[in-house]
Amino acid sequence: MAPRARPAGTLHPPAPGASEQIARQLRRHLEERHLRPGDRIGTEQELADAFGVSRPTLREAVRLLSASQLIRVGRGRAGGIFVARTPNEGMSRNLSETIGLMLAAESVSMDELLDARLSLEVPLAGRAAVNADEGVVARLEEAVAAAVGHRPGTPPFNEADARFHQILAETAGNDLLRGLTRWILEVLQPTLVEHIGAAVDAEAILAQHRAILRAVRRHQRGAAERAMTAHIAYLIEALEGLRAHG
C-alpha cells in the first residue's frame, strides 16, 4: 500500500464557496506532492482536520474531484480517499471526452482538428529533438520498425503510429502540452484512420516518421518541426483527396 501523504498545515475554513476552494487546494496538493494513481491521501476526517473545515464541506470538495475522476473513495477498513488520476491525466481525459462528443455532434470538423494538431505537434517535435537521448531514439526506432509490413488502419500499424507520436509528446518535457495532445491519440487518431486509412500509403507515412526520427536523432529542432509539418500536411491532403473523389 502506498504511504499516506497528508496536506501540511491547517487552513482556516474559507467561505463562501468553501468546498470549491478546498477542491482547488486538494488538487494543488496532488500536484505538489507528485502523487500517483493509487496513493492514499487520507480519510475524510483526517483531511477535514488538516484543512480546518467541516466534514460536509470536505465531503463536497471530494465529490467535485471525484466527478473529475481525480480521486476515488474507498470503503471498508482499508478505505479512505485515493488518487484516481493525476491532474494532467484528468485534464486529458476530460478534454478527450469533450472533443469526442463534439465530433459525434459534428460541431467540430476534421479540418479543425488537423489544424489544431499542426499547432500542437509541430512544436512538440522540435522540443523532442532538443531533449531526446539515446533511449528515446531507440524507442522511436522500435515504433517505426513495428509498423513495417502493415497497412494503415490495421491494429499493428495504428498502435505503432500512436506509440511514435506518444514518445515525441513525452520527450517534449512539458506536461501541460502532453496532456493537451493526448486527445490526438485517444480521439483524433482512431477517427482519422477510419476516414483516410485506405487513402494513405504506408511507405509514405514511414518515410515521414523516419524524417522526424532523423531530425530528433541529430537534435535538429527546425528539421524536426519541418518534418512534422510535412507529415500532417500529407494527412490533410489525403482527407481533401477523399472529399474530392467522394
SEDRENSE-189609 format. One record per residue: residue number from 1; residue in three letters; y, z, x of N, C-alpha, C, O in turn. Coordinates in steps of 0.05 Angstrom, whole numbers, plus 32768, in hexadecimal, padded with zeros to 4 digits. Example, Ala and Ser with C-alpha at 12.3 -4.5 7.8 and 13.67 -1.06 7.14 Angstrom:
R   num   residuo   nnorth    nup   neast   canorth   caup   caeast   cnorth    cup   ceast   onorth    oup   oeast
R     1       Ala     7F8E   809C    8108      7FA6   809C     80F6     7FBE   809C    8108     7FBE   80A9    811D
R     2       Ser     7FD3   808E    8101      7FEB   808F     8111     8001   809D    8102     8017   80A1    810C
REM end
This chain:
R   num   residuo   nnorth    nup   neast   canorth   caup   caeast   cnorth    cup   ceast   onorth    oup   oeast
R     1       Met     7FE8   8000    8011      8000   8000     8000     8019   8000    8012     801A   800F    8025
R     2       Ala     802C   7FF0    800B      8044   7FEE     801B     8054   8008    8018     8054   8014    8003
R     3       Pro     8061   8011    802E      8071   8029     802D     8088   8027    8019     8093   8012    8015
R     4       Arg     808E   803E    800D      80A4   803E     7FFA     80BE   803D    8008     80C2   804A    801D
R     5       Ala     80D1   802D    7FFE      80EB   802C     800A     8100   8032    7FF5     8105   8022    7FE3
R     6       Arg     810B   804A    7FF7      811F   8053     7FE3     813B   804E    7FEC     8141   804E    8004
R     7       Pro     814D   8049    7FD9      8169   8045     7FE0     8174   805E    7FED     816E   8074    7FE5
R     8       Ala     8184   805A    8001      8190   8070     800F     81A9   807A    8000     81B9   806A    7FF6
R     9       Gly     81AC   8094    7FFF      81C4   809F     7FF3     81C2   80A1    7FD5     81B0   8097    7FC8
R    10       Thr     81D6   80AE    7FC9      81D8   80B1     7FAC     81F2   80A6    7FA3     8207   80AB    7FAF
R    11       Leu     81F1   8096    7F8E      820A   8089     7F84     8213   8097    7F6A     8202   80A0    7F5A
R    12       His     822D   8098    7F66      8237   80A3     7F4D     8233   808F    7F37     8237   8077    7F3B
R    13       Pro     822B   8098    7F20      8225   8085     7F0A     823E   8075    7F02     8251   8081    7EF8
R    14       Pro     823D   805A    7F05      8253   804A     7EFC     8253   8045    7EDE     823E   8046    7ED2
R    15       Ala     826A   8040    7ED3      826C   803B     7EB6     8286   802C    7EB1     8299   8030    7EBF
R    16       Pro     8287   8019    7E9D      8270   800F     7E8F     8260   7FFB    7E9F     8266   7FF6    7EB6
R    17       Gly     824C   7FEF    7E92      823B   7FDB     7EA0     822B   7FE8    7EB7     8226   7FDB    7ECB
R    18       Ala     8223   8001    7EB3      8216   800F     7EC9     81FC   8001    7ED0     81F5   7FFE    7EE8
R    19       Ser     81EC   7FF8    7EBC      81D2   7FEC     7EC3     81D5   7FD3    7ED3     81C5   7FCE    7EE5
R    20       Glu     81EA   7FC3    7ECC      81EF   7FAA     7EDC     81F6   7FB0    7EF9     81ED   7FA3    7F0B
R    21       Gln     8206   7FC5    7EFD      820E   7FCC     7F18     81F6   7FD7    7F27     81F3   7FD1    7F3F
R    22       Ile     81E5   7FE7    7F1A      81CD   7FF1     7F28     81BA   7FDB    7F2E     81AE   7FDA    7F44
R    23       Ala     81B8   7FC7    7F1C      81A7   7FB0     7F22     81B1   7FA1    7F3A     81A1   7F99    7F4B
R    24       Arg     81CB   7F9E    7F3D      81D6   7F90     7F54     81D0   7FA0    7F6E     81CA   7F95    7F83
R    25       Gln     81D3   7FBA    7F6C      81CE   7FCB     7F84     81B1   7FCB    7F8B     81AA   7FCB    7FA3
R    26       Leu     819F   7FCB    7F78      8183   7FC9     7F7D     817C   7FAE    7F8B     816D   7FAD    7F9E
R    27       Arg     8188   7F99    7F80      8183   7F7F     7F8C     818D   7F7E    7FA9     8180   7F73    7FBB
R    28       Arg     81A5   7F8A    7FAE      81AF   7F8B     7FC9     819D   7F9C    7FDB     8199   7F95    7FF3
R    29       His     8191   7FB1    7FD0      817E   7FC2     7FDF     8166   7FB1    7FE8     815D   7FB5    7FFF
R    30       Leu     815C   7FA0    7FD6      8145   7F8F     7FDE     814C   7F7D    7FF5     813C   7F7A    8008
R    31       Glu     8164   7F72    7FF5      816D   7F60     800A     8171   7F6F    8024     8168   7F66    8039
R    32       Glu     817F   7F86    8023      8186   7F94     803B     816D   7F9F    8049     816C   7FA0    8062
R    33       Arg     815A   7FA8    803A      8141   7FB4     8045     812C   7F9E    804B     8117   7FA5    8056
R    34       His     8132   7F85    8044      811F   7F6F     8048     8103   7F76    803C     80EF   7F71    8048
R    35       Leu     8104   7F81    8024      80EB   7F88     8016     80DD   7F6F    800D     80EA   7F5B    8006
R    36       Arg     80C3   7F70    800D      80B2   7F59     8006     80A3   7F5D    7FEC     80A0   7F74    7FE4
R    37       Pro     809A   7F48    7FDF      808A   7F4B     7FC7     8072   7F5F    7FCC     8063   7F5C    7FDF
R    38       Gly     8070   7F72    7FBA      805B   7F86     7FBC     8064   7FA1    7FC7     8057   7FB5    7FC3
R    39       Asp     807C   7FA1    7FD4      8087   7FBA     7FDE     808E   7FCC    7FC7     8099   7FC3    7FB3
R    40       Arg     8088   7FE6    7FCA      808F   7FF9     7FB5     80AB   8004    7FBA     80B1   800E    7FD0
R    41       Ile     80BC   8003    7FA5      80D8   800D     7FA8     80DA   802A    7FA1     80E9   8039    7FAE
R    42       Gly     80CB   8033    7F8D      80CB   804F     7F85     80C4   8051    7F67     80BD   803D    7F5B
R    43       Thr     80C6   8069    7F5C      80C2   806D     7F40     80DD   806C    7F31     80F2   806C    7F3E
R    44       Glu     80DB   806A    7F17      80F4   8069     7F07     8105   8082    7F0C     811D   8080    7F0F
R    45       Gln     80F8   809A    7F0D      8107   80B2     7F11     8113   80B4    7F2D     8129   80BC    7F31
R    46       Glu     8103   80AB    7F42      810D   80AB     7F5D     8126   8099    7F60     8139   80A1    7F6D
R    47       Leu     8125   8082    7F54      813C   8070     7F56     8154   807A    7F47     816A   8077    7F4F
R    48       Ala     814E   8086    7F2F      8165   8091     7F1F     8173   80A7    7F2F     818B   80A9    7F2F
R    49       Asp     8163   80B8    7F3D      816E   80CD     7F4D     817E   80C2    7F64     8194   80CB    7F6B
R    50       Ala     8172   80AE    7F72      817F   80A2     7F89     819A   8095    7F83     81AD   8097    7F92
R    51       Phe     819B   8088    7F6C      81B4   807A     7F64     81C6   808C    7F53     81DD   8084    7F4D
R    52       Gly     81BD   80A4    7F4C      81CE   80B6     7F3D     81D4   80AD    7F21     81EA   80B1    7F17
R    53       Val     81C0   80A1    7F14      81C4   8098     7EF8     81AD   80A3    7EE7     819A   80AE    7EF1
R    54       Ser     81B1   80A0    7ECD      819C   80AA     7EBA     8184   8097    7EBB     8187   8080    7EC3
R    55       Arg     816E   80A0    7EB2      8156   808F     7EB1     815A   8078    7E9E     8151   8062    7EA5
R    56       Pro     8167   807B    7E87      816B   8063     7E75     817C   804E    7E83     8177   8036    7E80
R    57       Thr     8190   8056    7E93      81A1   8043     7EA1     8190   8034    7EB6     8191   801C    7EB9
R    58       Leu     8180   8044    7EC5      816F   8038     7EDA     815A   8025    7ECD     8154   8010    7ED7
R    59       Arg     8150   802E    7EB6      813B   801E     7EA8     8147   8003    7EA0     8139   7FEF    7EA2
R    60       Glu     8160   8003    7E97      816C   7FE9     7E8F     8171   7FD8    7EA7     816E   7FBF    7EA5
R    61       Ala     8179   7FE3    7EBD      817C   7FD4     7ED6     8162   7FC7    7EDF     8161   7FB0    7EE7
R    62       Val     814D   7FD7    7EDD      8132   7FCD     7EE3     812A   7FB6    7ED1     811F   7FA2    7ED9
R    63       Arg     8131   7FB9    7EB7      812B   7FA4     7EA4     8139   7F8A    7EAB     812D   7F74    7EA9
R    64       Leu     8152   7F8C    7EB4      8161   7F74     7EBC     8154   7F66    7ED4     8152   7F4D    7ED4
R    65       Leu     814C   7F75    7EE8      8140   7F69     7EFF     8124   7F5F    7EF9     811A   7F4C    7F05
R    66       Ser     8116   7F6D    7EE7      80FB   7F63     7EDF     80FE   7F48    7ED0     80ED   7F37    7ED4
R    67       Ala     8113   7F45    7EC0      8117   7F2C     7EB2     811C   7F15    7EC6     8115   7EFE    7EC1
R    68       Ser     8127   7F1B    7EDD      812C   7F07     7EF2     8113   7F05    7F05     8114   7EF6    7F18
R    69       Gln     80FE   7F14    7EFE      80E5   7F14     7F0D     80E9   7F1C    7F2A     80DB   7F13    7F3C
R    70       Leu     80FC   7F2E    7F2F      8100   7F38     7F4A     80EF   7F51    7F4F     80E6   7F56    7F65
R    71       Ile     80EC   7F61    7F3A      80DB   7F79     7F3C     80C8   7F7B    7F25     80CA   7F6D    7F11
R    72       Arg     80B4   7F8C    7F29      80A0   7F90     7F14     809A   7FAE    7F12     809E   7FBD    7F26
R    73       Val     8092   7FB7    7EFB      808C   7FD3     7EF7     806E   7FD7    7EF4     8061   7FCA    7EE4
R    74       Gly     8063   7FE8    7F05      8046   7FEE     7F05     8042   8008    7EF6     8051   801B    7EF9
R    75       Arg     802D   800A    7EE7      8026   8022     7ED8     8010   8031    7EE5     8003   8027    7EF8
R    76       Gly     800B   804A    7EDC      7FF5   805A     7EE6     7FFD   806B    7EFD     8014   806C    7F05
R    77       Arg     7FE9   8078    7F09      7FEE   808B     7F1F     7FFA   807E    7F38     800A   8089    7F46
R    78       Ala     7FF2   8065    7F3D      7FFC   8056     7F54     8013   8044    7F4C     801A   8031    7F5A
R    79       Gly     801F   804A    7F35      8034   8039     7F2B     804F   803D    7F38     8051   804C    7F4C
R    80       Gly     8063   8031    7F2D      807E   8033     7F38     808C   8018    7F34     8083   8007    7F24
R    81       Ile     80A1   8014    7F43      80B0   7FFB     7F42     80AC   7FED    7F5C     80B0   7FF8    7F71
R    82       Phe     80A4   7FD3    7F5A      809C   7FC4     7F71     80AC   7FAA    7F73     80B7   7FA0    7F5F
R    83       Val     80AE   7FA0    7F8B      80BB   7F85     7F8F     80A8   7F70    7F85     8091   7F6F    7F8D
R    84       Ala     80B2   7F5E    7F73      80A2   7F48     7F6A     80A8   7F2F    7F7A     8096   7F20    7F82
R    85       Arg     80C2   7F2A    7F7E      80CB   7F14     7F8E     80E4   7F1C    7F9E     80F2   7F2F    7F96
R    86       Thr     80E9   7F0F    7FB4      8102   7F14     7FC2     8118   7F08    7FB2     8113   7EF6    7FA2
R    87       Pro     8131   7F11    7FB7      8148   7F05     7FA8     8149   7EE7    7FAB     814F   7ED8    7F98
R    88       Asn     8144   7EDC    7FC3      8145   7EBF     7FC8     812F   7EB1    7FB8     8133   7E9C    7FAC
R    89       Glu     8117   7EBD    7FB7      8101   7EB2     7FA8     8107   7EB2    7F8A     8101   7E9F    7F7C
R    90       Gly     8113   7EC8    7F81      811B   7ECA     7F65     812F   7EB5    7F5E     812E   7EA9    7F49
R    91       Met     8143   7EB1    7F6F      8158   7E9D     7F6B     814B   7E82    7F6A     8152   7E71    7F58
R    92       Ser     8139   7E7C    7F7C      812C   7E62     7F7E     811C   7E5D    7F64     811D   7E47    7F59
R    93       Arg     810D   7E71    7F5B      80FD   7E6D     7F43     810E   7E68    7F2B     8108   7E56    7F1B
R    94       Asn     8123   7E78    7F28      8135   7E74     7F11     8142   7E58    7F11     8144   7E4B    7EFD
R    95       Leu     814A   7E4F    7F29      8157   7E35     7F2C     8143   7E1F    7F26     8149   7E0C    7F18
R    96       Ser     812A   7E22    7F30      8115   7E0E     7F2B     810F   7E0C    7F0D     810D   7DF6    7F02
R    97       Glu     810D   7E23    7F00      8107   7E23     7EE3     811E   7E16    7ED3     811A   7E07    7EC0
R    98       Thr     8137   7E1C    7EDB      814E   7E10     7ECD     814F   7DF2    7ED0     8153   7DE4    7EBD
R    99       Ile     814A   7DE8    7EE9      814A   7DCB     7EEE     8133   7DBE    7EDF     8136   7DA8    7ED5
R   100       Gly     811C   7DCB    7EDE      8106   7DC0     7ED0     810C   7DBD    7EB2     8105   7DA8    7EA6
R   101       Leu     8119   7DD0    7EA6      8122   7DCE     7E8A     8136   7DB8    7E86     8135   7DAA    7E72
R   102       Met     8149   7DB5    7E99      815D   7DA0     7E97     8150   7D85    7E99     8158   7D72    7E8B
R   103       Leu     813C   7D82    7EAA      812E   7D68     7EAC     811F   7D62    7E92     8120   7D4C    7E88
R   104       Ala     8112   7D77    7E87      8102   7D73     7E6E     8115   7D6B    7E57     810E   7D5B    7E46
R   105       Ala     812D   7D77    7E57      8140   7D71     7E42     8151   7D58    7E48     8161   7D51    7E37
R   106       Glu     814C   7D4C    7E5F      815A   7D34     7E67     8179   7D39    7E69     8188   7D27    7E64
R   107       Ser     8180   7D52    7E70      819D   7D58     7E73     81A5   7D54    7E90     81BD   7D56    7E96
R   108       Val     8193   7D4E    7EA2      8199   7D47     7EBD     8186   7D30    7EC5     816F   7D2F    7EBD
R   109       Ser     8190   7D1D    7ED4      8181   7D05     7EDB     8174   7D07    7EF6     817C   7D17    7F07
R   110       Met     8161   7CF5    7EFB      8154   7CF4     7F15     8169   7CEB    7F2A     8168   7CF4    7F41
R   111       Asp     817C   7CDA    7F22      8191   7CD2     7F35     81A1   7CEA    7F3F     81A7   7CEC    7F56
R   112       Glu     81A8   7CFB    7F2C      81B8   7D13     7F33     81A8   7D25    7F45     81B3   7D31    7F58
R   113       Leu     818E   7D28    7F40      817D   7D3A     7F51     817A   7D2E    7F6D     817A   7D3D    7F80
R   114       Leu     8176   7D14    7F6F      8174   7D08     7F89     818E   7D09    7F98     818E   7D0D    7FB1
R   115       Asp     81A4   7D07    7F8A      81BE   7D0A     7F97     81C2   7D27    7FA2     81CC   7D2B    7FB8
R   116       Ala     81B8   7D3A    7F92      81B9   7D56     7F9B     81A7   7D5A    7FB3     81AD   7D6A    7FC5
R   117       Arg     8191   7D4C    7FB3      817F   7D4E     7FCA     818C   7D44    7FE3     8188   7D4F    7FF9
R   118       Leu     819B   7D2E    7FE1      81AA   7D24     7FF8     81BD   7D3A    8003     81BF   7D3E    801B
R   119       Ser     81CA   7D47    7FF1      81DE   7D5C     7FF9     81D1   7D74    8006     81DD   7D80    8018
R   120       Leu     81B8   7D7A    7FFE      81AB   7D92     8008     8199   7D8C    8021     819B   7D9A    8035
R   121       Glu     8188   7D78    801E      8174   7D74     8033     817E   7D67    804C     8172   7D6B    8062
R   122       Val     8193   7D57    804A      819D   7D4A     8063     81A8   7D60    8077     819F   7D5F    808E
R   123       Pro     81B9   7D72    806E      81C2   7D87     8081     81AB   7D99    808A     81AB   7DA3    80A0
R   124       Leu     8197   7D9E    8078      8181   7DAE     807F     8171   7DA2    8096     8168   7DAF    80A9
R   125       Ala     816D   7D87    8095      815F   7D7A     80AB     816E   7D7D    80C5     8162   7D81    80DA
R   126       Gly     8189   7D7B    80C4      8199   7D7E     80DC     8196   7D9A    80E8     8193   7D9E    8100
R   127       Arg     8197   7DAE    80D6      8194   7DCA     80DF     8178   7DCF    80EB     8175   7DDD    80FE
R   128       Ala     8164   7DC3    80DE      8149   7DC6     80E8     8146   7DBA    8104     8138   7DC5    8115
R   129       Ala     8154   7DA4    810A      8153   7D98     8124     815E   7DAA    8139     8155   7DAB    8150
R   130       Val     8173   7DB9    8132      817F   7DCC     8144     816C   7DE4    814A     816B   7DEE    8160
R   131       Asn     815F   7DED    8135      8150   7E06     8137     8132   7E03    813E     8125   7E17    8145
R   132       Ala     8127   7DEB    813C      810B   7DE7     813F     8100   7DEF    815B     810D   7DEA    816F
R   133       Asp     80E8   7DFB    815B      80DA   7E00     8174     80C0   7DF1    8174     80BB   7DE1    8162
R   134       Glu     80B0   7DF4    8188      8097   7DE5     818A     8084   7DEA    8173     8076   7DD8    816A
R   135       Gly     8084   7E03    8169      8073   7E09     8152     807B   7DFA    8139     806A   7DF0    812A
R   136       Val     8095   7DF7    8134      809F   7DE8     811D     8098   7DCB    8120     808E   7DBF    810D
R   137       Val     809C   7DC0    8138      8095   7DA3     813D     8077   7D9F    8137     8070   7D8B    812B
R   138       Ala     8066   7DB1    8140      8049   7DAE     813C     8042   7DAF    811F     8031   7DA0    8116
R   139       Arg     804F   7DC0    810F      804A   7DC2     80F3     8053   7DA8    80E5     8046   7D9F    80D2
R   140       Leu     806A   7D9D    80ED      8073   7D84     80E1     8060   7D6D    80E7     805B   7D5D    80D6
R   141       Glu     8056   7D6D    8100      8043   7D58     8108     802A   7D5A    80F7     801F   7D46    80EE
R   142       Glu     8021   7D72    80F2      8009   7D76     80E1     800E   7D6D    80C5     7FFC   7D61    80B8
R   143       Ala     8025   7D72    80BA      802C   7D69     809F     802C   7D4B    809D     8022   7D40    8089
R   144       Val     8037   7D3E    80B1      8038   7D20     80B1     801B   7D16    80B3     8013   7D04    80A4
R   145       Ala     800B   7D21    80C5      7FEF   7D18     80C9     7FDF   7D1C    80AF     7FCD   7D0C    80A9
R   146       Ala     7FE4   7D31    80A0      7FD5   7D37     8088     7FD9   7D23    8072     7FC9   7D20    8060
R   147       Ala     7FF0   7D14    8073      7FF6   7D00     805F     7FEA   7CE5    8066     7FE8   7CD4    8054
R   148       Val     7FE2   7CE1    807F      7FD8   7CC7     8087     7FBE   7CC0    8078     7FAC   7CD1    8075
R   149       Gly     7FBD   7CA8    806E      7FA5   7C9F     8060     7FA4   7CA4    8042     7F91   7C9E    8035
R   150       His     7FBA   7CB0    8038      7FBB   7CB7     801C     7FD2   7CA8    800F     7FE6   7CA2    801C
R   151       Arg     7FD0   7CA3    7FF5      7FE5   7C95     7FE6     7FF9   7CA9    7FDB     7FF1   7CBF    7FD2
R   152       Pro     8012   7CA2    7FDA      8026   7CB3     7FCC     801D   7CB7    7FAF     8014   7CA5    7FA1
R   153       Gly     8020   7CD0    7FA6      8018   7CD6     7F8B     7FFD   7CE4    7F8A     7FF6   7CF1    7F76
R   154       Thr     7FED   7CE3    7FA0      7FD4   7CF1     7FA1     7FD9   7D0D    7FAC     7FEC   7D12    7FBB
R   155       Pro     7FC8   7D20    7FA4      7FCC   7D3C     7FAD     7FCF   7D40    7FCB     7FE0   7D4E    7FD4
R   156       Pro     7FBD   7D33    7FDB      7FC0   7D38     7FF8     7FDB   7D2E    8003     7FE7   7D3C    8014
R   157       Phe     7FE4   7D17    7FFA      7FFE   7D0C     8003     8015   7D1E    7FFA     8027   7D25    8009
R   158       Asn     8014   7D25    7FE0      8029   7D36     7FD5     802C   7D51    7FE3     8042   7D5A    7FE8
R   159       Glu     8014   7D5D    7FE8      8015   7D78     7FF5     801F   7D76    8011     802F   7D87    801A
R   160       Ala     8017   7D61    8020      8021   7D5E     803B     803F   7D58    803B     804E   7D62    804C
R   161       Asp     8048   7D47    8028      8065   7D41     8026     8075   7D5A    8020     808A   7D5E    802C
R   162       Ala     806C   7D6A    800D      807A   7D82     8006     807B   7D96    801D     808F   7DA3    8022
R   163       Arg     8065   7D97    802C      8064   7DA9     8043     8077   7DA1    8058     8084   7DB2    8065
R   164       Phe     807A   7D87    805D      808D   7D7D     8071     80A9   7D86    806B     80B8   7D8F    807C
R   165       His     80B1   7D82    8051      80CC   7D89     8049     80D0   7DA8    8049     80E6   7DB2    804F
R   166       Gln     80BB   7DB6    8042      80BD   7DD3     8041     80C1   7DDF    805D     80D1   7DF1    8061
R   167       Ile     80B4   7DD3    8071      80B7   7DDC     808D     80D3   7DD8    8096     80DF   7DE9    80A3
R   168       Leu     80DF   7DC1    808F      80FA   7DBC     8097     810D   7DD0    808A     811F   7DDA    8098
R   169       Ala     8109   7DD6    8071      811A   7DE9     8063     8118   7E05    8070     812C   7E13    8073
R   170       Glu     8100   7E0D    8077      80FC   7E27     8083     8109   7E28    809E     8115   7E3D    80A6
R   171       Thr     8108   7E12    80AE      8112   7E12     80C9     8130   7E11    80CA     813C   7E19    80DE
R   172       Ala     813D   7E09    80B4      815A   7E07     80B3     8167   7E22    80B8     817E   7E24    80C1
R   173       Gly     8159   7E38    80B1      8163   7E52     80B8     8178   7E5D    80A5     8187   7E6F    80AD
R   174       Asn     8179   7E53    808C      818C   7E5D     8079     817C   7E63    805F     8174   7E50    8051
R   175       Asp     8179   7E7C    8059      8168   7E84     8042     8174   7E7A    8028     8165   7E73    8015
R   176       Leu     818E   7E79    8026      819B   7E70     800D     8195   7E53    8009     818E   7E4A    7FF3
R   177       Leu     8199   7E42    801E      8193   7E26     801B     8176   7E21    8016     816E   7E0F    8006
R   178       Arg     8165   7E31    8022      8148   7E2E     801E     8142   7E34    8000     8132   7E26    7FF4
R   179       Gly     814E   7E49    7FF6      814A   7E4F     7FD9     8154   7E3A    7FC7     8147   7E33    7FB3
R   180       Leu     816B   7E2E    7FCE      8176   7E19     7FBD     8166   7E00    7FBD     8166   7DF1    7FAA
R   181       Thr     8157   7DFB    7FD3      8148   7DE2     7FD5     812B   7DE6    7FCC     811C   7DD2    7FCB
R   182       Arg     8123   7DFE    7FC4      8108   7E02     7FBB     8102   7DF1    7FA2     80EB   7DE8    7F9E
R   183       Trp     8116   7DED    7F92      8112   7DDE     7F79     8109   7DC1    7F80     80FD   7DB4    7F6F
R   184       Ile     8110   7DB7    7F98      8108   7D9C     7FA0     80EA   7D9A    7FA0     80DF   7D86    7F95
R   185       Leu     80DD   7DAE    7FAB      80C0   7DAD     7FAD     80B2   7DB4    7F93     809D   7DAA    7F8C
R   186       Glu     80BF   7DC6    7F84      80B2   7DD1     7F6C     80B7   7DBF    7F53     80A6   7DBD    7F41
R   187       Val     80CE   7DB2    7F52      80D6   7DA4     7F3A     80D9   7D86    7F3F     80CD   7D75    7F33
R   188       Leu     80EB   7D80    7F53      80F2   7D63     7F57     80DB   7D54    7F62     80D5   7D3D    7F59
R   189       Gln     80CD   7D5F    7F76      80B8   7D4F     7F84     80A2   7D46    7F71     809B   7D2E    7F70
R   190       Pro     8096   7D58    7F60      8082   7D4F     7F4D     808C   7D3A    7F39     807F   7D26    7F33
R   191       Thr     80A5   7D3E    7F2F      80B0   7D2B     7F1C     80B6   7D11    7F29     80B2   7CFC    7F1E
R   192       Leu     80C0   7D12    7F42      80C6   7CF9     7F51     80AD   7CE9    7F56     80AD   7CD1    7F53
R   193       Val     8098   7CF7    7F5F      807F   7CEA     7F64     8074   7CDC    7F4B     8069   7CC6    7F4C
R   194       Glu     8077   7CEA    7F35      806D   7CDF     7F1B     807C   7CC5    7F15     8070   7CB2    7F0A
R   195       His     8096   7CC4    7F1C      80A6   7CAC     7F15     80A2   7C95    7F29     809F   7C7E    7F21
R   196       Ile     80A2   7C9B    7F43      80A3   7C86     7F56     808B   7C85    7F6A     808B   7C75    7F7D
R   197       Gly     8077   7C96    7F65      8061   7C97     7F78     8054   7C7B    7F7D     804D   7C75    7F94
R   198       Ala     8052   7C6B    7F69      8045   7C51     7F6C     8058   7C3C    7F78     804F   7C27    7F80
R   199       Ala     8072   7C43    7F7A      8085   7C2F     7F83     808D   7C34    7FA0     809D   7C24    7FAB
R   200       Val     8083   7C49    7FAD      808A   7C4E     7FC9     8072   7C48    7FDB     805B   7C4A    7FD2
R   201       Asp     8078   7C41    7FF3      8064   7C3A     8007     805E   7C52    8019     8071   7C5E    8024
R   202       Ala     8045   7C5A    801B      803D   7C71     802C     8047   7C6E    8048     8051   7C81    8054
R   203       Glu     8043   7C56    8054      804B   7C52     8070     8069   7C55    8074     8073   7C5E    8088
R   204       Ala     8078   7C4C    805F      8095   7C4F     8061     809D   7C6C    8061     80AF   7C75    8071
R   205       Ile     8091   7C7C    804F      8097   7C99     804E     808F   7CA6    8069     809E   7CB6    8073
R   206       Leu     8077   7C9F    8073      806E   7CAB     808C     8081   7CA3    80A3     8087   7CB4    80B4
R   207       Ala     808B   7C8B    80A3      809D   7C82     80B8     80B7   7C92    80B7     80C3   7C99    80CB
R   208       Gln     80C0   7C97    809E      80D9   7CA7     809B     80D5   7CC4    80A3     80E6   7CCF    80B0
R   209       His     80BE   7CCF    809D      80B8   7CEA     80A5     80B6   7CEC    80C4     80BF   7CFF    80D0
R   210       Arg     80AA   7CD8    80D0      80A8   7CD8     80ED     80C3   7CD6    80FA     80C7   7CE1    8110
R   211       Ala     80D5   7CC7    80EE      80F0   7CC5     80F9     80FE   7CE0    80F8     810C   7CE8    810B
R   212       Ile     80FB   7CEE    80E2      8106   7D09     80E0     80FA   7D1B    80F4     8108   7D2A    8102
R   213       Leu     80DF   7D1A    80F6      80D1   7D2A     810A     80DA   7D25    8126     80DE   7D37    8136
R   214       Arg     80DE   7D0C    812D      80E6   7D04     8148     8102   7D10    814E     8106   7D1B    8164
R   215       Ala     8114   7D0F    813B      812E   7D1B     813F     812D   7D39    8142     813B   7D45    8153
R   216       Val     811C   7D46    8132      8118   7D63     8134     810D   7D6B    814F     8115   7D7E    815B
R   217       Arg     80F9   7D5C    8158      80EC   7D61     8172     8100   7D60    8189     80FF   7D70    819C
R   218       Arg     8113   7D4E    8186      8127   7D4A     819B     8140   7D5A    8197     8154   7D58    81A6
R   219       His     8140   7D6B    8182      8157   7D7B     817B     8171   7D6B    8176     8187   7D73    817E
R   220       Gln     816D   7D54    8169      8184   7D42     8164     818D   7D45    8147     8182   7D39    8135
R   221       Arg     81A1   7D55    8144      81AA   7D5C     8129     81B3   7D44    8119     81AB   7D3F    8102
R   222       Gly     81C4   7D33    8125      81CF   7D1C     8117     81B8   7D08    8110     81B8   7CFD    80FA
R   223       Ala     81A6   7D04    8122      8190   7CF2     811D     817E   7CFC    8107     8174   7CEC    80F6
R   224       Ala     8179   7D16    8106      8169   7D22     80F0     8177   7D1E    80D5     8169   7D18    80C1
R   225       Glu     8191   7D21    80D4      81A0   7D1E     80BB     819F   7D01    80B2     819C   7CFB    809A
R   226       Arg     81A2   7CEE    80C5      81A1   7CD2     80BE     8185   7CCA    80B4     8182   7CBA    80A2
R   227       Ala     8170   7CD4    80C1      8155   7CCE     80B9     814F   7CD9    809D     8142   7CCB    808E
R   228       Met     8159   7CF1    8097      8154   7CFC     807D     8164   7CEC    8068     815A   7CE8    8052
R   229       Thr     817C   7CE4    806F      818C   7CD3     805C     817D   7CB9    8056     817C   7CB1    803F
R   230       Ala     8172   7CAD    806A      8163   7C94     8066     814A   7C99    8055     8143   7C88    8044
R   231       His     813D   7CAF    8058      8125   7CB6     8049     812C   7CB9    802B     811E   7CAD    801A
R   232       Ile     8141   7CC8    8025      8148   7CCC     8009     8153   7CB2    7FFD     814F   7CAD    7FE5
R   233       Ala     8162   7CA3    800D      816C   7C89     8003     8155   7C77    7FFB     8158   7C68    7FE8
R   234       Tyr     813F   7C78    800A      8128   7C67     8003     811D   7C70    7FE8     8115   7C5E    7FD8
R   235       Leu     811C   7C8A    7FE2      8112   7C93     7FC9     8125   7C8B    7FB2     811C   7C83    7F9C
R   236       Ile     813F   7C8B    7FB7      8152   7C83     7FA3     814F   7C65    7F9D     8150   7C5D    7F86
R   237       Glu     814B   7C55    7FB2      8147   7C38     7FAE     812D   7C33    7F9E     812C   7C21    7F8D
R   238       Ala     8118   7C42    7FA4      80FF   7C3F     7F95     8103   7C45    7F77     80F9   7C37    7F66
R   239       Leu     8112   7C5A    7F71      8118   7C61     7F55     8128   7C4B    7F48     8122   7C44    7F31
R   240       Glu     813C   7C41    7F56      814C   7C2B     7F4B     813B   7C12    7F47     813F   7C04    7F33
R   241       Gly     8129   7C0C    7F59      8118   7BF5     7F57     8106   7BF6    7F3F     8101   7BE2    7F31
R   242       Leu     80FB   7C0E    7F39      80EB   7C12     7F21     80FB   7C0C    7F08     80F1   7C00    7EF5
R   243       Arg     8113   7C16    7F07      8123   7C11     7EF0     8129   7BF3    7EEC     8129   7BE9    7ED6
R   244       Ala     812E   7BE5    7F02      8135   7BC9     7F01     811E   7BB8    7EF6     8122   7BA3    7EEA
R   245       His     8105   7BC2    7EFB      80EE   7BB3     7EF2     80E1   7BBF    7ED9     80CC   7BB6    7ED0
R   246       Gly     80EE   7BD3    7ECF      80E0   7BE0     7EB9     80EE   7BE3    7EA0     80E3   7BEE    7E8D
REM end
